[in-house]
Amino acid sequence: MRGRDIVLAIGGAATAIWIEGAQPAKAHAVLSESTPREAQIVSGPDLEVGLRFNCRIDARRSRLLLISPDMHGTVLPLLESEAADQLRAVLTALRHGAYRLHWQVLSVDGHITRGDISFRVGR
Ligand SMILES: [Cu+2]
């Protein structure tokens, strides 16, 4: 029956679209782990920063910015990282107060993601 064939064809196409839609999105870089963690209180004056992502990133096209308690922003020089899913930097001469790390990352799939980690330097 022709009618039945058409119904099956439409049903097949709908199933294919549904399966396609159910596939997880290609990996944008999502922060999976960090030092410091969000809302952590650390002791200064120096601190090694490490951000780990769920996928490989292009570190040369990624940025790490430190916003100090007086809202001054500094682009951090990144350390060479042995892991392709990591950004690392060293903070020095931190004073007491609230800081924010702003990250912008290009993942290998070509998408840019960004986010913030707030932490405090205290005792
Ligand atoms: Cu993506």
Boltz pocket constraint, residues with backbone or C-beta under 6 A from the ligand:
constraints:
  - pocket:
      binder: B
      contacts: [[A, 26], [A, 27], [A, 28], [A, 29], [A, 107], [A, 109], [A, 110], [A, 111]]
      max_distance: 6.0
